[in-house]
Amino acid sequence: MDLIHVRMVSPAGLTDAVTALLRDDPCVVNLVVQPGIARKPDGDALACDVLTGGANDVLRGLRELRLHEVGSIVIEPVDMAFTGHAAREGAERLGVLSRAPVWEEVEARIRAQGTYAPSFYLYMVVAGLIGAVGIVTNSQILIVAAMVVGPEYGAIVSVALGIDRRSGRRVREGLNALTAGFALAVAATFLFGLLIRGFGLESRAFELNVRPVSRLISTPDFFSFAVATLAGVVGVVSLSEARTSALLGVFISVTTIPAAADLSVSAAFGSWSEARGAFVQLLINVTVLIAVGAVTLRGQRALWRRVGHRDRRPAHG
């Protein structure tokens, strides 16, 4: 049985309304109210456990009371719980909704990935350099390594969330980070490519224009759209369900960092047609991932909302 732990601080004048909301919800258990003990902000301390399937309604009710503005709300995962009759009864009422994502938690996870510390740009550059080595040595393993190291998916899904939530600031920040990150990666990898070319460090096959890895990356086609679309769907769903293994699969299935690396290396070696193809591949993947991510976020919310309405209908009949 999945639970989240919610800690709150409420102004004294709002505590009765908050307590009533929590007490009357069958998905809330272990409710504790401690008047007047909270500081910074000052007020009453409340805590409870909430079945994850009912958490969206509970958190929505708390927001409607503006508790997050005049007090505070902290959400923590519960790794293990031994629950009693009240929790089991609430879980039975939820039915399939017990598997619903907690959207506040999902969005917090995406927002955390949408922070652009200096390390974000460092990872972009390092991933581009690893990808460059993979291209000039025709090593698919290094291309996969570059995909895993690259942090760009966090920015991509943050832009998708910004579109879904109509947050222009989040969209601008994400697009600026992607633009700057890819620009730095391309510049550093271009210089690295010139160094490789100048000292003749490329593989013999690459020198003879046998470049299967580069050709694969720089030849966008229908399958580029198909894979980016599927990866966009799986990426958002895996973030919603906190499935790291599926999310790792997304990282190693989309050609973003490898395309930036191939663009740079091809330009350094004067292969302009391949550089153009890699640039188109990069645009396709980033654009499709953002668009599909935004649509999937909106669609998931609508789907779970519909499931919730359907499951509640018999209860009110």
N, C-alpha and C positions, 0 to 999 in steps of 0.2 A: 504494500500500500504506500503510494508516494505522497509525501507531505512537504510543505515548506513551513518554515518558522518565520513569523512576522513580529517584529518589535516596533512599538509605536510610542511616541510622546505626543500627548494631546493637551491643549489648554483646558483648564478646569471646566470652562463653559461649554466645551464640545464633547467632553468625555461621556456624558450620558447618551448622546446620539451615537457615538462610535461604539459604545458598549452594547446598545440595543441592536445595532446593525450586526455586530459579531455574534451576539447571543442568539439571535433569531435565525442565523444561517446554519443549516444542517451540516455544512462542510467544514465548520469551524469547531475545533475541540481544544481542550486545555487552555481555556481563556483565563488570564490572570490580569487583575487591575490593581495597581498600587498607587493610591492617590498621593500627589504632592511630592514624590521623591525624585523626579527627574530634574536635571539641570542641563542648560545649554542644548536645546531650549528648556526653559522651566515648564513644568506641568506634571500631569499624571503619566505614569508609565504603564503601558499595556503590552501584553504578549499573548500570542496564541499560535496554534498550529492549524494549517489549512490544507485540506485535500487539494492536490494540484489541479484536479479537474474542475474544482469550484473556485480556484484562486482568482480567475479573471473577473468574475462577478464581485467577489469580495473587494478586490483592489479597485475596481471601478466605483463601487459604493464609497470607499474611503476617499477617492479623488473627488467624487461629487460633494462630499462633506468638506473638501478643501483641506484635509488633514495634512497632505504633503506640503501645503503652503504655510499653514499656521503652526504646524508641529513637525513631525518627521515620521518616515516609514522606512524600515530596514527589513530586507528580505534575505533569508538564509536558507540554503538547502538542508534537508534532514537526511543524513546518510542511513540511519537505522531508527526504527520506532516500533515499540510494542504497544499496539493500540487496543482500545476496549470497544465496547458495544456501540458507543456513539459514532466512532470513526467508521466502523463497519457498516452501520446503517447509512451514513452519508455516502459511502462508496457504492452501496447498492443503489441508492437513488441516482447517482451520477451515471451509472452504466458505462457506455462507451466514452462518455465525456471524461472519465478518469484518465484517459490518455491525452487529453487536450494540452497543448503547450501553454505555459504561463507567459503571456505576451510581454509583460513587464520584464521578465527575466530574459526572454529572447532579445528584446530591443536593447537591454543593458549589455548583453553579450556582443551584439553588433556594434553598439556605440564604443565598447572597449576596443574593438578591432579598428574602429575609425579614429584612432588617435595617432598623430603623426609625429612621433619623437624623432630625433636625429637617427636613431637606430633603424627606423623605417627606410630611410634613404640609403643607409649603409647596406642593409639587406638587399635592396634593389640593385645597387652597384655590384655587390658580391655575386648575387644570383646571375646578373648579366655576364660577369666575367667567367663564371663556371659554365654558363651556356656557350660562351665563345669558345672555350676549350673543347667542349663537346662537339661543336660544329667543325672546328678545324681538324679534329682527330676522328670525326665520324663516330663519336661515342654516344649511343642512345642513353646509356646509364647516366652520363654526366648531364644530359638534357633533362632527364627525370630529376636529378639532384637539383638542378637550377629551378625547376618547377616547385619543388618542395621548399627550397630556401626563400623563394620570392614571396613577399608579404602583400602583394597587390590585391589579392582577393578580399582582404579585410576592407580596403578602401572601396573596392567595387561594390560590395554588399552594403557598405555604409551609404554610398550614393543611392543605391536602390531603396534603402530605408528612407532616405531624404525625399526621394520622389514619392514613395508611398505615403509619407506623412506630410508632404508638401512643405518641407523644410528647405528653403532656398539656401540657408547658411550651410547646412550639412552637405547639400549637393555641391555647392561651390568649394567647400573645404576638401571634399573627397576628390573632385575633378582637378583641383589645383595640386593636391598631393600626387595624384596619378600622373599628371602632366610633368611635374617637377621630377618625380621619381624615375619615370621612364626616360626623361631627357638626360638626367645624370647617368643612368645606366647605359644609354646609347652613347653618350660622350665618352665615358670611361672605357666602354668596350670598343669603341672606334679607335681610340688611342692604343689600346691593347692589341687590336687587330693590326694596326700599322707597325707596332713593335714586332709582332709575330712575322709579318711579311718582310720587314726590314732585315731581320736576322735569319729568315728562311726556316722558321720553326714549325711551319705547318706540316701535316702528314704528307707522305708521298702521294697518296690517293687524292688528297685535296688539291695538291699542286697540279695533278694531272686532270683536274676538273671532275673527278669522281667524288660526288658530294651527295650521297643519298639522304643524309640527315638534313642538310640545308635545303635540298630540293623538296623534301616532305614539308618543311616548315614554310617555305616561300611559295607554295602552290595552293592558294586558297580555293576551295570548291564547295559543293553542296555539303559535304561532310563536315567542313569547318563550322557551318551554321548548325548542323545537326548536333555535333558534339558540344558546342558552346551552349546550345539550348538545353540539352539534357543535363549538362554540368550545372547550369544556372538553377534549374529546378532542384536537383539533388543537393546543391550547396545550401540553399535556403532551408530545405526540409531538414537536412542534417544539423544545421544551426538551431532550428526550432526544437529538435529532439536531442540536442547535445550528443550527436553521434560522431565522435572524432574520426573513426575509421572511414566512414563515408565521406567526411569532409576532406580527409587526406586524399581520397580517390579523386575528388574534384581538383585539388591542387596539381595532380599529376596527369590530368586529362585535358587541360586547356592550354593553348599555345599563346601565352602572353609574353612572359620573360624570354622564352626561346625565340619568339618572333623579333623582339627588340634586339637580342644578341645577334640574330642572323642579319637583321637590317644593318647593324654596325659592321660586322665582319665582312659582309658582302660589299658594303661601301668602301671599306678599307682595302679590299682586293679588287675594286673597280668592277664588280659584278652588279651593274645597276639594275638589270631586270629582276634579279633575285632580291635586291634591296627593296624594290617597289613591291614585289609580291609579299615580302615579309611585313612591310608597312601595312598593306591591305589586310593581311592575316591578323596583325595586332589590332587594327581598328575593328575588324569583324568581331573578334573575341571579346574585347572590352565592351563594345556597344551591346552585343547580344547578352552578355552576362548581366549588365546593368538592367536592361529592359526586362529580361526574363525574371531576374531577381525581384524587381518591383512588382511585376504581375503575380509572381508566386506568393509573395508576402500578402498581397491583397486577397488573392484567391484562397489561401489557407485560412485567413481570418473569416472570410465569408463562409467557407465550408464548415468550420467548427461552430460558427454562430448558428448556421442552419441545423447542424446536428444537435446543438443545445436546445433550440426551439422545438425540434422534433421530439427529443427525449423528455422535455418538460410538459409537452402537451397532455399526455395521459395523466400526469400527476395533478393537473389542474382540471381534469375533466370531471 
